[in-house]
């Protein structure tokens, strides 16, 4: 009887050792696919991409901004932050510096939308969001406001946003180009105009066992828009549904 008890105890010990070994191996396998996010701020874009690539990470430039602190063509911000642990294949979003602001922000208020766009692009700037409002005393199609204002010296982005006067019967907005912008910022702007946002992307799909975990709300807000519908330039009305696809 005692001999049988020893055999049972030995079997239980061996089983416990096997389970512990399996759990340890699984832990090493999971953490073995993780890497620490490198510090990319201050690096040239090519060097930052090489540093991320050497760890199996992908680099996505989600925006370009003026900066007096970081030289042109270098990384001025990143997400996730340095030191965080992520799986290989994860996307690191970065903002690229355009260097100090050199272009003069023109005054396009009172011009037609087409003339304003030409004026902006001729100075090496980009046309940002074009929204629509109706002001009875002003001609339709005229720029009634802009952001940043003319002659602004501390503009953050090279984009100049326009507010266009629309005819009285028109209650529509011109769909802006959202590709490359952060989802959180774009969604907030869309919902503020009375429209709805639907994310058509694997990033928003329910998590399936055995697949990579889905992004947190903060990571989703920082995700970059890869495709949109309706397309930029189309007219959309309040209450419309805007479909956005996010990059991973």
C-alpha positions as CSV (number, residue, x, y, z in Angstrom):
1,X,0.0,0.0,0.0
2,X,2.8,2.4,0.9
3,X,4.6,1.5,-2.4
4,X,1.4,2.4,-4.3
5,X,1.1,5.7,-2.4
6,X,4.7,6.6,-3.3
7,X,4.0,5.9,-7.0
8,X,0.9,8.1,-6.9
9,X,2.8,11.0,-5.2
10,X,5.7,10.6,-7.7
11,X,3.2,10.8,-10.6
12,X,1.6,14.0,-9.1
13,X,5.0,15.6,-8.7
14,X,6.0,14.8,-12.2
15,X,2.6,16.2,-13.5
16,X,3.1,19.4,-11.5
17,X,6.6,19.8,-12.9
18,X,5.3,19.3,-16.4
19,X,2.6,22.0,-15.9
20,X,5.0,24.5,-14.5
21,X,7.4,23.8,-17.3
22,X,4.6,24.3,-19.9
23,X,3.5,27.6,-18.3
24,X,7.1,28.9,-18.1
25,X,7.6,28.0,-21.8
26,X,4.4,29.8,-22.7
27,X,5.4,32.9,-20.8
28,X,8.8,33.0,-22.4
29,X,7.2,32.5,-25.9
30,X,4.7,35.3,-25.3
31,X,7.3,37.8,-23.9
32,X,9.8,36.6,-26.5
33,X,7.6,38.3,-29.2
34,X,7.6,41.6,-27.3
35,X,10.1,44.4,-27.7
36,X,10.7,47.7,-25.9
37,X,9.6,50.7,-28.0
38,X,12.8,52.7,-28.8
39,X,13.1,56.4,-28.3
40,X,12.8,58.0,-31.7
41,X,12.2,61.7,-30.9
42,X,15.0,63.8,-32.3
43,X,16.1,61.2,-34.9
44,X,16.0,61.7,-38.6
45,X,13.1,59.9,-40.3
46,X,15.3,57.4,-42.0
47,X,17.2,56.6,-38.8
48,X,14.0,56.3,-36.8
49,X,12.5,53.9,-39.4
50,X,15.7,51.8,-39.3
51,X,15.7,51.7,-35.5
52,X,12.0,50.6,-35.4
53,X,12.5,48.1,-38.2
54,X,15.4,46.5,-36.5
55,X,13.0,45.5,-33.7
56,X,10.3,44.3,-36.0
57,X,8.2,47.5,-35.6
58,X,6.6,49.6,-38.3
59,X,6.8,53.4,-38.5
60,X,3.9,55.5,-39.7
61,X,4.2,59.3,-40.1
62,X,0.7,60.6,-39.1
63,X,1.3,64.3,-39.4
64,X,3.9,67.1,-40.1
65,X,4.1,70.1,-38.0
66,X,6.2,73.3,-37.5
67,X,8.7,73.1,-34.7
68,X,11.5,75.5,-33.6
69,X,12.9,72.8,-31.3
70,X,13.4,69.9,-33.7
71,X,15.1,70.1,-37.1
72,X,13.2,69.6,-40.3
73,X,12.8,65.9,-41.2
74,X,13.2,64.7,-37.7
75,X,10.8,63.0,-35.3
76,X,9.2,65.4,-32.8
77,X,6.7,63.1,-31.1
78,X,5.9,59.4,-31.0
79,X,3.2,57.0,-29.7
80,X,3.6,54.6,-27.9
81,X,6.1,56.3,-25.7
82,X,9.7,54.9,-25.4
83,X,10.2,52.0,-23.1
84,X,6.7,50.5,-23.5
85,X,6.5,46.9,-24.5
86,X,4.6,45.9,-27.6
87,X,4.5,42.9,-29.9
88,X,6.6,42.7,-33.0
89,X,4.7,44.2,-36.0
90,X,3.2,46.9,-33.9
91,X,2.9,50.4,-35.5
92,X,4.7,53.3,-33.9
93,X,3.0,56.6,-34.9
94,X,5.3,59.6,-35.2
95,X,4.9,63.3,-36.0
96,X,7.5,64.8,-38.3
97,X,9.0,68.2,-37.8
98,X,8.9,70.8,-40.6
99,X,11.3,73.0,-38.8
100,X,10.5,76.6,-37.9
101,X,7.6,78.2,-39.7
102,X,8.9,80.0,-42.7
103,X,5.8,80.4,-44.9
104,X,3.6,83.5,-44.3
105,X,0.0,82.7,-43.6
106,X,-1.9,84.6,-46.3
107,X,-5.2,86.5,-45.8
108,X,-7.7,84.7,-47.9
109,X,-10.9,86.0,-46.2
110,X,-13.1,87.6,-48.9
111,X,-11.6,85.4,-51.7
112,X,-13.4,82.6,-53.5
113,X,-12.7,79.1,-52.4
114,X,-10.7,78.3,-55.5
115,X,-8.7,81.5,-55.3
116,X,-8.0,80.9,-51.6
117,X,-6.8,77.4,-52.3
118,X,-4.4,78.6,-55.0
119,X,-3.1,81.4,-52.8
120,X,-2.4,78.9,-50.0
121,X,-0.7,76.2,-52.0
122,X,1.5,78.8,-53.8
123,X,3.1,79.6,-50.5
124,X,4.0,76.0,-49.8
125,X,1.1,75.5,-47.4
126,X,-1.8,72.9,-47.5
127,X,-5.5,73.4,-47.6
128,X,-7.0,71.9,-44.5
129,X,-10.7,71.4,-43.7
130,X,-13.2,73.3,-45.7
131,X,-16.5,73.8,-43.8
132,X,-19.7,75.5,-45.0
133,X,-21.9,78.1,-43.3
134,X,-24.7,80.3,-44.6
135,X,-24.3,84.1,-44.0
136,X,-27.1,86.0,-45.9
137,X,-25.2,89.2,-46.6
138,X,-22.2,87.6,-48.2
139,X,-21.7,86.0,-51.7
140,X,-21.9,82.2,-51.9
141,X,-18.5,80.5,-52.3
142,X,-16.6,83.3,-50.4
143,X,-14.2,82.5,-47.6
144,X,-15.6,84.1,-44.5
145,X,-13.0,82.9,-42.0
146,X,-9.7,81.0,-41.8
147,X,-7.6,79.2,-39.3
148,X,-4.8,80.0,-38.5
149,X,-5.4,83.7,-39.1
150,X,-3.4,85.8,-41.6
151,X,0.2,86.6,-40.6
152,X,0.1,84.1,-37.7
153,X,3.7,83.6,-36.5
154,X,3.2,80.5,-34.3
155,X,1.2,78.2,-36.5
156,X,1.4,74.5,-35.5
157,X,0.4,72.9,-38.8
158,X,1.0,73.9,-42.4
159,X,-2.7,73.5,-43.1
160,X,-5.0,76.4,-43.5
161,X,-8.7,75.6,-42.7
162,X,-11.4,77.5,-44.5
163,X,-15.0,78.5,-43.7
164,X,-17.0,78.9,-46.9
165,X,-20.3,80.8,-47.3
166,X,-23.0,78.6,-48.8
167,X,-26.3,79.5,-50.6
168,X,-29.4,79.7,-48.4
169,X,-30.8,76.4,-49.7
170,X,-27.6,74.5,-49.1
171,X,-27.2,72.9,-45.7
172,X,-24.2,70.8,-46.5
173,X,-20.5,70.6,-45.7
174,X,-17.6,69.9,-48.0
175,X,-16.1,66.5,-46.9
176,X,-12.5,67.2,-45.9
177,X,-9.6,64.9,-46.5
178,X,-9.2,62.8,-43.3
179,X,-6.6,60.3,-44.6
180,X,-3.5,60.5,-42.4
181,X,-5.2,62.3,-39.5
182,X,-5.7,60.9,-36.1
183,X,-9.0,59.1,-35.6
184,X,-9.8,60.8,-32.3
185,X,-9.4,64.3,-33.6
186,X,-11.3,63.6,-36.8
187,X,-14.2,61.8,-35.1
188,X,-14.6,64.7,-32.7
189,X,-14.8,67.2,-35.5
190,X,-17.3,65.1,-37.5
191,X,-19.6,64.5,-34.5
192,X,-19.5,68.2,-33.6
193,X,-21.1,68.9,-37.1
194,X,-24.0,66.5,-36.3
195,X,-22.7,63.6,-38.3
196,X,-22.1,60.0,-37.3
197,X,-18.9,58.0,-37.5
198,X,-18.6,54.3,-38.3
199,X,-15.3,52.6,-38.0
200,X,-15.0,50.0,-40.8
201,X,-11.7,48.4,-39.7
202,X,-10.3,45.2,-38.0
203,X,-9.1,47.6,-35.3
204,X,-12.6,47.9,-34.1
205,X,-13.7,44.3,-34.5
206,X,-14.4,42.1,-31.5
207,X,-11.4,40.2,-30.2
208,X,-11.1,36.6,-31.5
209,X,-9.4,34.0,-29.3
210,X,-5.9,33.3,-30.6
211,X,-5.5,36.7,-32.3
212,X,-3.6,39.8,-31.3
213,X,-5.4,41.9,-28.6
214,X,-7.4,44.8,-29.9
215,X,-6.2,48.4,-29.3
216,X,-7.2,50.3,-26.2
217,X,-9.5,53.3,-26.6
218,X,-6.4,55.6,-26.3
219,X,-4.6,53.6,-29.0
220,X,-7.7,53.7,-31.2
221,X,-7.9,57.5,-30.8
222,X,-4.3,57.8,-31.9
223,X,-4.8,55.4,-34.9
224,X,-4.3,56.9,-38.4
225,X,-7.2,57.0,-40.9
226,X,-6.3,55.0,-44.0
227,X,-9.5,55.4,-46.0
228,X,-12.8,57.4,-45.8
229,X,-16.2,57.4,-47.4
230,X,-17.6,59.8,-48.6
231,X,-14.4,60.9,-50.5
232,X,-12.8,64.3,-49.9
233,X,-14.6,67.1,-51.7
234,X,-18.0,65.5,-51.7
235,X,-20.9,67.4,-50.0
236,X,-22.4,65.8,-46.9
237,X,-25.3,66.9,-44.8
238,X,-25.8,67.0,-41.1
239,X,-26.9,63.6,-39.9
240,X,-24.8,61.8,-42.6
241,X,-22.8,58.7,-41.7
242,X,-19.0,58.9,-42.3
243,X,-17.2,55.6,-42.7
244,X,-13.6,55.5,-41.7
245,X,-11.0,52.7,-42.1
246,X,-8.0,52.8,-39.8
247,X,-4.5,51.5,-40.3
248,X,-3.0,49.1,-37.8
